[in-house]
């Protein structure tokens, strides 16, 4: 399935099926292959990012366009446009930065559940806490929700139940990558 010179960028295993998704970078574009464990690719998509939800939906992303695909039927459930898509631990919700707001959606129907505090122009990473009650993000923008002339890098933590921003770090405290500890009590930050 790969031509000489292709490079594997990322891969992810489905948590509910014997399936692997791999993103291959060719000379001019990226392609997503979905493999059954028999070895042959069963589905081919265009895109730069691919990963599975905890319930086995495949998210494929290309230039901000995201598709959520039911891998049992092969059907696209719904599509979104935004940055830094992330699934909740149970797979019943997703978030992404869409039109300057971090938006929360229900799965699998795609119903919008809410908008989290702040006005953001870029998101590098969004991640749910292990219990799904909080969300952390690495973003650039204004945590007050108002438009601002000089967006600044922030690490933000929201409470999902009401969408309120409960922690915002910027300046010297800003981290490029963040992760919750397995118990959700600590937030690890990588500064460089």
C-alpha positions in Angstrom: 0.0 0.0 0.0 3.0 2.3 0.3 5.2 3.6 -2.4 8.9 3.8 -2.0 9.7 7.0 -0.2 6.4 7.2 1.7 6.7 7.8 5.5 4.3 6.7 8.3 3.3 9.8 10.2 1.0 8.4 12.8 -1.1 5.3 13.5 -3.8 4.3 16.0 -5.6 1.1 17.0 -9.3 0.9 17.3 -10.4 0.1 20.9 -13.4 -2.0 19.8 -12.4 -3.6 16.5 -9.4 -5.4 15.1 -8.5 -2.4 13.0 -5.5 0.0 12.6 -5.6 3.5 11.0 -2.3 4.8 9.6 -1.4 8.1 8.0 1.2 7.8 5.2 2.9 10.9 3.8 3.7 10.6 0.1 5.6 13.1 -2.0 2.7 15.5 -2.4 -0.1 14.5 0.0 -1.1 12.4 3.0 -3.3 9.3 2.8 -5.1 7.5 5.6 -5.3 3.7 5.3 -7.6 1.7 7.6 -6.3 -1.9 8.0 -8.0 -5.0 9.3 -5.7 -7.3 11.0 -5.6 -9.5 7.9 -3.1 -6.9 6.6 -4.8 -5.5 3.5 -6.2 -1.9 3.6 -10.0 -2.0 3.7 -10.6 1.8 3.5 -8.6 4.7 2.1 -9.2 8.3 3.0 -7.4 11.6 2.2 -6.1 13.3 5.3 -3.3 14.3 7.6 -4.7 13.1 10.9 -6.5 10.0 12.0 -7.4 8.5 15.3 -10.2 6.4 16.9 -12.7 7.5 19.6 -13.1 5.2 22.6 -16.2 3.8 20.9 -14.5 3.1 17.6 -15.4 6.0 15.4 -12.6 7.1 13.2 -11.8 10.8 13.0 -10.0 11.9 9.9 -8.7 15.4 9.5 -7.4 17.4 6.5 -6.7 21.1 6.6 -9.2 21.6 9.4 -12.0 19.5 7.8 -12.9 16.6 10.1 -15.0 13.6 9.3 -16.3 11.1 11.9 -16.7 7.7 10.3 -18.6 4.7 11.6 -16.1 1.9 10.7 -18.8 -0.8 10.9 -20.8 0.8 8.1 -18.2 3.0 6.5 -20.6 5.9 6.6 -19.6 9.4 7.6 -21.7 10.3 10.6 -21.0 14.0 10.4 -18.4 16.5 9.5 -16.9 19.6 11.3 -14.4 22.3 10.6 -11.9 23.3 13.3 -8.7 22.6 15.2 -7.5 20.2 17.9 -10.4 17.7 17.9 -10.5 15.5 21.1 -12.8 12.8 22.4 -14.0 12.4 25.9 -12.7 9.2 27.7 -16.1 7.5 27.3 -16.4 8.6 23.7 -19.8 10.2 24.2 -18.6 13.8 23.5 -16.0 15.6 21.5 -14.5 19.1 21.5 -12.7 21.3 19.0 -11.9 24.9 18.3 -14.4 26.1 15.7 -14.9 29.7 14.6 -13.0 31.1 17.6 -14.8 29.1 20.3 -14.2 25.7 21.9 -17.4 23.8 21.2 -18.7 20.6 22.8 -20.6 18.1 20.8 -22.6 14.9 21.6 -21.7 11.6 19.9 -22.8 9.9 17.8 -25.4 12.4 16.6 -23.3 15.5 16.5 -25.7 17.7 18.5 -23.9 20.8 19.9 -23.9 20.7 23.7 -22.3 24.0 24.5 -19.5 26.6 24.1 -16.7 26.9 26.6 -15.5 30.3 27.9 -13.0 32.3 25.9 -12.3 33.6 22.4 -9.4 31.7 20.7 -7.8 32.0 17.3 -5.6 28.9 17.4 -5.6 25.6 19.3 -2.6 23.2 19.4 -4.1 20.7 21.8 -7.3 19.9 23.7 -7.5 17.0 26.1 -10.2 15.7 28.5 -9.4 14.8 32.0 -9.6 11.0 32.7 -13.0 11.4 34.3 -14.3 13.6 31.5 -15.2 16.4 33.9 -12.6 18.9 32.8 -10.8 19.9 29.6 -7.3 21.3 29.2 -6.1 23.2 26.2 -3.0 24.8 24.6 -4.4 27.8 22.7 -3.8 31.4 21.6 -6.4 34.0 22.2 -8.3 35.8 24.9 -9.7 33.9 27.9 -12.2 36.7 28.7 -14.2 35.8 25.6 -13.9 39.3 24.1 -12.1 40.0 20.8 -8.6 41.2 21.5 -6.0 42.9 19.4 -3.1 40.9 20.7 -4.0 37.2 21.2 -1.6 35.6 23.6 -0.7 31.9 24.2 -2.6 30.3 27.1 -3.0 27.0 28.8 -6.6 26.8 29.9 -8.7 24.3 32.0 -12.5 24.3 31.8 -15.1 22.6 33.8 -17.3 20.7 31.3 -20.5 20.9 33.3 -20.9 24.6 32.9 -18.2 25.5 30.3 -16.4 27.9 32.8 -12.7 28.6 32.6 -11.2 27.5 35.9 -7.5 28.0 35.2 -5.6 30.1 32.7 -1.8 30.3 32.5 0.1 32.6 30.1 3.5 34.2 29.7 6.3 32.5 31.5 3.9 29.8 32.8 2.6 28.9 29.3 3.4 25.3 28.3 3.5 23.9 24.7 2.1 20.5 25.7 0.0 19.4 28.6 -1.4 16.1 29.9 -3.5 15.0 32.8 -2.2 12.4 35.2 -4.1 9.1 35.2 -6.0 10.1 38.3 -6.9 13.5 36.9 -5.4 15.3 39.9 -2.4 16.8 38.2 -1.7 18.6 35.0 1.8 18.0 33.5 3.2 20.8 31.4 6.1 20.7 29.0 7.9 24.0 28.7 10.6 24.6 26.0 
